[in-house]
Amino acid sequence: MNVGSPGEAGLIGQADFTEGTAQPNEVHRITNAPTAATLFGNGSPLATNVTDALSEGAFPVYAVAPAEVEVEDDVMGSTGELSSAPISENADDISFNVGGITLSTTVVLEAPEDLSPSENEVLVNAVDGTYHLDAGSNIEGTVNYVALDYESAIDALVDEEGDILDFIGILSENADTSDYLHGVVKDMESKGDFAIAIAGASPYLDDVFSYENPFDSSRIQVQYPMRNGDGRSMIGSYIGLRAGLGMSASPMKKRLSGQETLYHSLSREEMEALSEQRVNPIKSERAGALVMDDMTTVSVENNEEFEMQQGIARLVTDYVAVITNENADVFIGELHTQSARNALRGNIKSELKDLLSLNAITGYTVEVEPISAMEARVNVGVETIKPLRNIRATVTAGQVE
C-alpha cells in the first residue's frame, strides 16, 4: 500500500461451484461484480461479499473459495456438534437421517440448543457445527454434510498474493478458522509481508457481556455484528471500506453504505462491553451500518504492541518498515562510509517527510549508525496519528459579539 492509495484486500468464503466457474483454492483478481458472479455463482456468499467490497472502495479484490469436503458423522443425541465445522450455509448440503426419517434442516446463527426445533426438524449452526434436533424418542442416526476447508484456501491466497495483501477477511466467524488466519498473518510478518486479518466475533452473541476476545494482537481486527438483517456476512463491506480508505483515514464513524439493517442491533451498553474486549462494534442505523471504532485486539497489558491499538497505526507502522527496508537494500554493497550512511538517512527522511505532510504521522526520528566494519543499523521511530474520537460542541443562545 502507498500513501493516498487504496489497500489490497483478500476474501475467503463459500462459493456456488455448480453455478460458478471457479475451482476450489483458485485465487482470482476481481475488478467488477459480474466477474464475481460468473466465478463464484450469482448470489453466493463469496460473490456477494466481493461485490460489497468493490462497492465500498476496494479495487481490485483477491478472492478464493475453499474446497468442499463431504463428511458423515454419527448422531447420538438431540444436541451435538459436527466434527468438521465450518460447514456450508446452504441447508440442502446438510442431511440428518434419524430413525429412518430425513429431517428438515434449518441453518441458524444463534446457538441451536437455545432454540426449539419443530417436529422432525434440525437446527444447525454452520459456523461452529452445533445442532439441535427433534426426533421423538429415537435420537440415533447419521448426518451427511459439506464442510468448508478454509485453511487450505487461506494458504492458497497467501501463497499467491501474500506479498501484496494489506487486509485478509474470512466470511465465517468460526473460532478455529479465525485463529488459523491470525497465525498465518503473524507468519507473514516474520517474512516481511504485512497484513491485518479481518474477522467477525461470532455469527450471533446471545450474551454480549460474557464475550471474551481470545486475541491480543495488532495483526487482527474483530468486528461485531458482521451479519446483516438477512443473516449474510458483511465482511466484504467492512474490508472494502477499510481497503478503500488505506492510510488516508480511519474507518471510525464511517458507514457501510449497502448495509441498512443488522442481524443484531446493539444497545449502548453492549457496544461499550464489546469495546472493552477490543471488538469494533457496528451500529445499526437507517442511513447505513456505522463502524464505531478501528481497534486492533491489542490489550493495555501488551507493552510490545501498545502503540498499535488502532488499525491505522498498524498500517502506518508497516508502511514505514517497508520503505525503511527498501531504502536500506539499495545501499547493500556500497562502501561503509559516513557519506553512505548519511545518504541512506536522507532517503528515509525524505519519504517520512511525505508521510508527515499527509498527516499520516506527526513526528519521526532516523538514525543510521555503524555496528561493525561491514554492518550498519537503522533506527526509525515514528509518532502515528491518532483518530479524532470525539467532538464536544457547546451552543449558547444570547447576544453575539
C-alpha positions as CSV (number, residue, x, y, z in Angstrom):
1,M,0.0,0.0,0.0
2,N,1.2,3.5,-0.8
3,V,0.1,6.7,0.9
4,G,-3.1,8.0,-0.6
5,S,-3.9,4.8,-2.5
6,P,-6.3,2.0,-1.5
7,G,-5.1,-1.1,0.3
8,E,-5.2,-4.5,-1.3
9,A,-8.0,-6.8,0.0
10,G,-8.3,-10.5,0.0
11,L,-11.5,-12.5,0.8
12,I,-12.1,-16.2,1.5
13,G,-15.7,-17.6,1.6
14,Q,-18.2,-20.1,0.3
15,A,-19.0,-20.2,-3.5
16,D,-21.6,-22.0,-5.6
17,F,-19.4,-24.3,-7.7
18,T,-22.5,-25.6,-9.5
19,E,-23.3,-22.2,-11.0
20,G,-19.9,-20.6,-10.9
21,T,-16.8,-21.4,-13.0
22,A,-14.1,-21.0,-10.3
23,Q,-12.3,-24.0,-8.8
24,P,-11.6,-24.6,-5.1
25,N,-8.4,-22.8,-3.8
26,E,-8.1,-20.9,-7.1
27,V,-7.2,-17.3,-6.5
28,H,-8.9,-14.6,-8.7
29,R,-8.2,-10.9,-9.1
30,I,-11.6,-9.3,-9.5
31,T,-12.5,-5.8,-10.6
32,N,-16.2,-5.9,-11.2
33,A,-19.4,-7.5,-9.8
34,P,-20.3,-9.5,-13.0
35,T,-17.0,-11.3,-12.9
36,A,-17.5,-12.2,-9.2
37,A,-21.0,-13.7,-10.1
38,T,-19.6,-15.6,-13.0
39,L,-16.7,-17.1,-11.0
40,F,-18.4,-17.8,-7.7
41,G,-22.1,-18.1,-8.6
42,N,-24.6,-15.3,-8.6
43,G,-25.9,-14.7,-5.1
44,S,-23.3,-17.0,-3.4
45,P,-21.7,-15.6,-0.1
46,L,-18.4,-15.0,-1.8
47,A,-19.7,-13.3,-4.9
48,T,-22.0,-11.1,-2.8
49,N,-19.1,-10.1,-0.4
50,V,-16.7,-9.4,-3.3
51,T,-19.3,-7.1,-4.8
52,D,-19.8,-5.4,-1.5
53,A,-16.1,-4.9,-1.1
54,L,-15.9,-3.3,-4.6
55,S,-18.8,-1.1,-3.8
56,E,-17.1,0.2,-0.7
57,G,-13.9,1.2,-2.4
58,A,-11.6,-1.9,-2.6
59,F,-10.0,-2.3,-6.1
60,P,-9.2,-5.0,-7.0
61,V,-10.4,-7.8,-4.7
62,Y,-8.4,-11.0,-4.5
63,A,-10.8,-13.9,-3.7
64,V,-10.7,-17.6,-3.2
65,A,-13.4,-20.2,-2.4
66,P,-12.5,-23.1,0.0
67,A,-12.8,-26.7,-1.1
68,E,-16.0,-28.5,-0.2
69,V,-15.5,-31.8,1.7
70,E,-18.2,-34.4,2.1
71,V,-18.4,-35.7,5.7
72,E,-20.5,-38.2,7.5
73,D,-20.9,-38.2,11.3
74,D,-22.9,-40.3,13.7
75,V,-25.8,-38.7,15.6
76,M,-26.1,-39.8,19.2
77,G,-28.3,-37.3,20.8
78,S,-30.7,-34.4,20.3
79,T,-27.9,-31.9,20.6
80,G,-24.3,-32.2,19.5
81,E,-21.5,-30.8,17.4
82,L,-20.4,-31.8,13.9
83,S,-16.7,-32.8,13.6
84,S,-15.7,-30.6,10.7
85,A,-17.0,-27.0,11.1
86,P,-17.3,-24.6,9.5
87,I,-19.8,-26.1,7.1
88,S,-21.9,-25.0,4.1
89,E,-24.5,-22.4,5.0
90,N,-26.8,-24.0,2.3
91,A,-29.4,-26.2,4.1
92,D,-29.5,-28.5,1.1
93,D,-25.9,-29.5,1.8
94,I,-26.9,-30.9,5.3
95,S,-28.9,-34.1,5.7
96,F,-29.8,-35.7,9.0
97,N,-31.3,-39.2,9.0
98,V,-32.5,-40.2,12.4
99,G,-34.6,-43.3,13.0
100,G,-35.2,-43.8,9.3
101,I,-36.5,-40.2,8.9
102,T,-34.8,-37.5,6.9
103,L,-35.1,-34.3,9.0
104,S,-35.8,-30.9,7.6
105,T,-32.7,-28.7,8.1
106,T,-32.8,-25.1,9.1
107,V,-29.5,-23.1,9.3
108,V,-29.4,-20.7,12.2
109,L,-26.9,-18.1,13.5
110,E,-27.9,-18.5,17.2
111,A,-26.9,-21.4,19.4
112,P,-29.3,-24.2,18.4
113,E,-29.6,-25.6,21.9
114,D,-31.3,-22.3,22.9
115,L,-33.9,-22.7,20.2
116,S,-36.8,-25.2,19.8
117,P,-36.9,-27.3,16.6
118,S,-40.2,-28.2,15.1
119,E,-41.3,-31.8,14.6
120,N,-38.8,-33.7,12.5
121,E,-36.7,-30.5,12.2
122,V,-33.0,-30.0,12.9
123,L,-31.5,-26.6,13.6
124,V,-27.8,-26.3,12.6
125,N,-25.3,-23.5,13.2
126,A,-23.0,-23.7,10.2
127,V,-20.2,-21.7,11.8
128,D,-19.5,-23.9,14.8
129,G,-21.3,-27.1,13.7
130,T,-23.6,-27.3,16.7
131,Y,-27.1,-28.7,16.2
132,H,-30.4,-29.4,17.9
133,L,-32.9,-31.8,16.5
134,D,-36.4,-33.1,17.2
135,A,-36.8,-36.8,16.5
136,G,-39.1,-38.1,19.2
137,S,-37.6,-40.9,21.3
138,N,-35.2,-42.1,18.6
139,I,-32.1,-39.9,18.6
140,E,-29.6,-42.2,16.8
141,G,-28.7,-41.8,13.2
142,T,-26.2,-40.2,10.8
143,V,-25.6,-36.8,9.2
144,N,-24.1,-36.1,5.9
145,Y,-22.9,-32.6,5.2
146,V,-20.4,-30.4,3.3
147,A,-17.5,-29.0,5.3
148,L,-15.5,-26.0,4.0
149,D,-11.7,-26.3,4.1
150,Y,-10.9,-22.7,4.9
151,E,-7.3,-23.4,6.0
152,S,-6.2,-24.6,2.5
153,A,-8.0,-21.6,0.9
154,I,-6.2,-19.2,3.3
155,D,-2.9,-20.9,2.4
156,A,-3.6,-20.6,-1.3
157,L,-4.4,-16.9,-1.1
158,V,-1.3,-16.1,0.9
159,D,1.0,-18.2,-1.2
160,E,-0.1,-16.4,-4.3
161,E,-0.8,-12.9,-3.2
162,G,0.6,-12.6,0.3
163,D,3.3,-10.2,-0.7
164,I,0.8,-7.5,-1.7
165,L,-2.2,-8.0,0.5
166,D,-2.9,-5.5,3.3
167,F,-6.2,-7.0,4.6
168,I,-7.4,-10.6,4.6
169,G,-11.0,-11.4,5.5
170,I,-12.9,-14.6,6.1
171,L,-16.7,-14.9,5.8
172,S,-17.1,-17.5,8.5
173,E,-16.8,-16.5,12.2
174,N,-15.6,-19.9,13.1
175,A,-13.1,-19.5,16.1
176,D,-10.6,-22.1,14.8
177,T,-10.6,-20.5,11.3
178,S,-10.0,-17.0,12.8
179,D,-7.2,-18.3,14.9
180,Y,-5.6,-20.0,11.9
181,L,-5.8,-16.9,9.8
182,H,-4.2,-14.9,12.6
183,G,-1.4,-17.4,12.8
184,V,-0.8,-17.2,9.0
185,V,-0.7,-13.4,9.1
186,K,1.8,-13.5,12.0
187,D,3.9,-15.8,10.0
188,M,3.7,-13.4,7.0
189,E,5.0,-10.7,9.3
190,S,8.1,-12.8,10.2
191,K,8.9,-12.9,6.4
192,G,8.4,-9.1,5.9
193,D,4.9,-9.3,4.4
194,F,2.5,-7.2,6.4
195,A,-1.3,-7.7,6.6
196,I,-4.2,-7.4,9.0
197,A,-6.7,-10.2,9.4
198,I,-10.4,-9.2,9.5
199,A,-12.8,-11.5,11.3
200,G,-16.2,-11.5,13.0
201,A,-16.5,-12.2,16.7
202,S,-19.5,-14.6,16.3
203,P,-22.5,-15.0,14.0
204,Y,-24.7,-14.1,17.0
205,L,-23.9,-13.3,20.6
206,D,-26.8,-14.1,22.9
207,D,-25.0,-12.6,25.8
208,V,-22.6,-9.8,24.6
209,F,-21.5,-9.1,28.2
210,S,-20.0,-12.6,28.6
211,Y,-17.9,-12.5,25.4
212,E,-14.1,-12.6,25.9
213,N,-11.8,-11.7,23.0
214,P,-9.3,-14.6,22.5
215,F,-6.8,-12.3,20.7
216,D,-4.2,-9.8,21.9
217,S,-2.5,-8.7,18.7
218,S,-2.2,-5.8,16.2
219,R,-2.5,-8.3,13.4
220,I,-6.2,-9.0,13.7
221,Q,-9.3,-6.8,13.9
222,V,-12.5,-8.3,15.2
223,Q,-15.9,-6.8,14.4
224,Y,-19.5,-7.5,15.7
225,P,-22.0,-7.9,14.3
226,M,-20.8,-9.0,10.9
227,R,-24.2,-10.2,9.7
228,N,-26.8,-8.1,8.1
229,G,-30.6,-8.3,8.6
230,D,-30.8,-11.2,6.2
231,G,-28.1,-13.2,8.0
232,R,-25.5,-12.5,5.3
233,S,-21.9,-11.9,6.1
234,M,-20.8,-8.2,5.9
235,I,-17.1,-8.9,6.0
236,G,-16.9,-7.8,2.3
237,S,-18.4,-4.4,3.1
238,Y,-16.1,-3.8,6.0
239,I,-12.9,-4.9,4.3
240,G,-13.9,-2.9,1.2
241,L,-14.3,0.3,3.3
242,R,-11.0,-0.4,5.1
243,A,-9.1,-1.1,1.9
244,G,-10.7,1.9,0.2
245,L,-9.5,4.3,2.9
246,G,-6.0,2.9,3.0
247,M,-3.8,5.0,5.2
248,S,-5.7,8.2,4.4
249,A,-8.3,7.9,7.3
250,S,-9.6,5.7,10.0
251,P,-12.9,3.8,9.3
252,M,-14.2,5.1,12.7
253,K,-17.7,6.6,12.3
254,K,-17.8,5.6,8.6
255,R,-20.8,3.9,7.1
256,L,-21.2,0.6,5.3
257,S,-23.4,2.1,2.7
258,G,-25.0,-1.1,1.4
259,Q,-25.9,-2.5,4.9
260,E,-29.0,-0.8,6.3
261,T,-30.1,-3.4,8.9
262,L,-28.1,-5.7,11.1
263,Y,-28.9,-9.2,12.5
264,H,-28.2,-7.9,16.0
265,S,-28.9,-4.3,16.9
266,L,-26.6,-3.4,19.8
267,S,-27.5,-1.2,22.8
268,R,-25.1,1.4,24.0
269,E,-24.2,-0.8,26.9
270,E,-23.5,-3.7,24.6
271,M,-21.3,-1.6,22.4
272,E,-19.3,-0.4,25.4
273,A,-18.9,-4.0,26.6
274,L,-17.5,-5.0,23.2
275,S,-15.1,-2.1,23.1
276,E,-13.7,-3.2,26.4
277,Q,-13.0,-6.6,24.8
278,R,-11.3,-4.8,21.8
279,V,-14.1,-5.7,19.4
280,N,-15.2,-3.0,17.0
281,P,-19.0,-2.5,17.4
282,I,-21.1,-2.0,14.3
283,K,-24.1,0.2,15.0
284,S,-27.4,-0.3,13.2
285,E,-28.7,2.9,11.6
286,R,-31.2,3.6,8.8
287,A,-28.6,5.6,6.8
288,G,-26.3,2.6,6.9
289,A,-24.4,0.5,9.4
290,L,-21.9,2.6,11.3
291,V,-18.4,1.5,12.2
292,M,-17.8,2.7,15.7
293,D,-14.0,2.2,16.1
294,D,-10.8,1.0,14.4
295,M,-9.3,-1.1,17.2
296,T,-6.9,-3.9,16.8
297,T,-7.1,-6.5,19.5
298,V,-4.1,-5.2,21.4
299,S,-4.7,-5.1,25.2
300,V,-3.4,-2.4,27.6
301,E,-1.1,-5.1,29.0
302,N,0.5,-5.7,25.6
303,N,3.6,-3.4,26.0
304,E,5.2,-4.6,22.8
305,E,2.4,-3.5,20.6
306,F,0.7,-0.9,22.7
307,E,1.2,1.8,20.1
308,M,-0.7,-0.3,17.6
309,Q,-4.1,-0.3,19.4
310,Q,-5.6,1.3,16.3
311,G,-5.7,-0.2,12.9
312,I,-4.5,3.0,11.2
313,A,-1.4,2.9,13.4
314,R,-0.6,-0.7,12.4
315,L,-0.9,0.2,8.7
316,V,1.4,3.3,9.0
317,T,4.0,1.4,11.0
318,D,4.0,-1.4,8.5
319,Y,4.5,1.1,5.7
320,V,7.4,2.8,7.5
321,A,9.0,-0.7,7.9
322,V,8.6,-1.4,4.2
323,I,10.1,1.9,3.0
324,T,13.0,1.6,5.5
325,N,13.9,-1.9,4.3
326,E,13.6,-0.9,0.7
327,N,15.8,2.1,1.1
328,A,18.3,0.1,3.1
329,D,18.5,-2.7,0.5
330,V,19.7,-0.1,-2.1
331,F,22.8,0.5,-0.1
332,I,23.9,-3.1,0.3
333,G,27.2,-3.3,-1.4
334,E,28.1,0.3,-1.1
335,L,31.3,1.4,0.7
336,H,30.7,1.5,4.5
337,T,31.3,5.3,4.9
338,Q,29.8,8.1,6.7
339,S,28.6,9.7,3.5
340,A,26.8,6.5,2.5
341,R,25.1,6.3,5.9
342,N,24.1,10.0,5.6
343,A,22.7,9.3,2.2
344,L,20.6,6.4,3.5
345,R,19.4,8.5,6.4
346,G,18.4,11.3,3.9
347,N,16.5,9.0,1.7
348,I,14.4,7.6,4.5
349,K,13.8,11.1,6.0
350,S,12.6,12.2,2.6
351,E,9.9,9.6,2.5
352,L,8.9,10.2,6.1
353,K,8.5,13.9,5.3
354,D,5.9,12.9,2.7
355,L,4.0,11.0,5.4
356,L,4.3,13.9,7.7
357,S,2.9,16.3,5.1
358,L,-0.1,14.0,4.6
359,N,-0.7,13.8,8.3
360,A,-0.1,10.0,8.4
361,I,2.4,10.6,11.1
362,T,3.0,13.5,13.5
363,G,6.8,13.1,14.0
364,Y,9.8,10.9,13.3
365,T,13.4,10.2,14.1
366,V,16.0,8.5,11.9
367,E,19.4,7.2,13.0
368,V,22.0,5.3,10.9
369,E,25.0,4.1,12.9
370,P,27.8,1.7,12.3
371,I,27.8,-1.6,14.2
372,S,31.0,-3.2,12.7
373,A,33.3,-2.8,9.7
374,M,30.7,-4.4,7.4
375,E,27.4,-3.7,9.2
376,A,25.2,-0.7,10.0
377,R,22.0,-0.3,11.9
378,V,19.0,1.9,11.0
379,N,16.7,3.1,13.8
380,V,13.5,4.7,12.8
381,G,10.9,6.0,15.2
382,V,7.5,7.4,14.2
383,E,4.6,9.0,16.1
384,T,1.5,7.8,14.5
385,I,-1.6,9.9,14.0
386,K,-4.5,9.3,16.4
387,P,-8.0,9.5,15.1
388,L,-10.3,12.2,16.4
389,R,-12.6,10.2,18.8
390,N,-15.0,12.8,20.0
391,I,-16.1,16.5,19.4
392,R,-17.7,18.4,22.3
393,A,-20.0,21.1,21.0
394,T,-21.3,23.9,23.1
395,V,-24.1,26.0,21.8
396,T,-25.3,29.1,23.7
397,A,-28.2,31.4,23.0
398,G,-27.9,35.1,23.6
399,Q,-26.0,38.2,22.3
400,V,-23.4,37.5,19.7
401,E,-20.4,39.9,19.7
